[in-house]
Amino acid sequence: MNHKTGFNPLSRTSAHRRAMSRNMVTSLFRYERITTTKAKAKEVRRSAEKLITRAKIDSVHNRREAAKFISDEKILNKLFTEIGPRMKERPGGYTRILKLGFRQGDAADVVLLELVDYKLDTSDSETKAEKKTAKKPQGKKPSTKKSPEKKAGDKAASKEKVAPKEKAAKKADGAKATSAERADKKEAD
């Protein structure tokens, strides 16, 4: 008989279950949408909704109570400054569970757990492409490469400066001159 069972232990120790729940709630508030199994989603939803209810009233006490569960300060701040005020008029039911199907390996029910007011990014790919091309010229660093518009005389002068040092080093090693070095030598003469 399963009377008065208050929660699903998820076949984990209490420490593992608590840590997993804290991590999943933090991820839910960070990304506002996570993929998990149905059993985990139902357990995570309980704690997430209690925290959102606390976040609707931004007080020192509520922040401290939420901080016991959420250790990341940025996510805690997001909960009280963004998520809580968005849910101000809603009396409950801040999350939804959408079924995705079954996992390949163990056939577990996989679901999406998301905040009710989650907005899927549906902007056109064209506008994204335009934004990317608009950002590239502004953020471009000045290049240090030589431009191809330089005169041929400049290239020959630069080769003469570098080539004699390399030739002297190879002659000292007793190596034979390559065809490129022979061509450089003819140009210099």
ABEGO torsion letter per residue (X at the ends): XABGBABBAGGBBAAAAAAAAAAAAAAAAAAGBBBBBAAAAAAAAAAAAAAAAAAABBBAAAAAAAAAABABAAAAAAAAAAAAAAAAABAEGABBBBBAEBBAAAGBBBBBBBBAABBBBABBAAAAAAAAAAAAAAABBBBABBBAABBAAAAAAAAAAAAAAAAAAAAAAGBBBBAAAAAAAAAAX
